Amino acid sequence: MAHEEQSFNEFYTEVKEIEKRDSVLTSKQQIDRLLRPGATYFNLNPFEVLQLDCDTPLEQIKKKYRSLSILVHPDKNPDNLERAQQAFEIISKAYKTLDNEVTRKKCLEVYEEAKDRTDMMIAEKKKKLKKEGKHDAVPEDDPSKYKHAIYVMVMKLFADIERRRQQLEVRDMEERKRKREAEIDEEEQRDLQKEWQKNFEESRQNRVNSWHTFQAGSSSSSSSSSVATAEKVKSKKSKKAKYTSFNPPKIKPETR
């Protein structure tokens, strides 16, 4: 009887756990979980989004994704369309991250680093307690608290990665903006140079035309002046010839 009662209790506990898990997997609760205040950083961890342990096989990841995506799909939540769409996108992004071998490996590396850091933290705590002559027991000796400490460290590392990504994005954006401004400045300088060259060529042609006009006017004036001078000289010569060619009459001797 005792054995049967123990088996029944175990079965009952398992059933309750299933019911509890299923109650969490309702559309509204899943949408609220994914969009709750502060969920932005929680959702950086794809395992957290899909409610899975990091050692979950890929086949189980696919099954969980399908079940969650159906629950939060906008078509299944017409009364909560906008939030359902947001939740669906979060789940889809998490699955794509884990479905890709490279990005899934990076996520697992975060868990490994979180475990290493947590172990180092615990070791430092124990070392400090021993140095103070105290018992070296720490809360993280409890498996559940140890798991929670790793969980907290995982969240912190994902948040650090996201902050670095945003910083790089801002830096990259500023660099692109700087390059674009430099390109625009160069284009403006080229346009100004072209405009200056065009104006210079036009003004040079105007100067040449003016010089030709001046030269033509000078030649005409010089020619007129030469003609007038020649006329004056000719007139003087004519007058001189007129006076120099005059012969007075000869006087005849008187006859008586």
C-alpha angles and dihedrals in degrees: 000000000000089000092048091048091051091049091049092050091050090049091047091050091050091049091050091050090052091049091048091049092047091048089056090052095068119123097244095045093048092049090048091047093052095044101037118128109282093018092121092083094038089054091057086079108072092199089056091049092053092039093237137136116247092246093057112131117246092246091058090046089057092050092050092048092052093050094048095043090054091050096051099033111131091233089060093048108046091154091055099034102148097046091043090055091051092049092047091053091050092052092045092051092049092051093048089052093053095039090059110080095213097049092041089054090052090052091051089050088057089056091048092051091047090053092048092049092047091051090050091049091051091047090052091050092051092046091052092049092050091049089054090049094247133131108277097223113129131187090249089068084082106087093223092051091044089054090048091051090054090047091054091048091050090054090049093051093048089050091050090051091050092049091051090048091052092047091051090047092052091046091049091048091051091048091051089048091050092050092047091050089050090050091049090049091051091049091051091049091051091049091049091049091050091048091049091049091049092050091046092052091049093048091045090055090048090052091050092049091049091051092050090050091049091048092050091050092049092051092051092049092047091050093050091048091050092050092049091049092049091051091052093049091048091050092051092049091050092051092047091049089050094054097040093051094057112114117194117228118266118246114237119216116251119251121214 
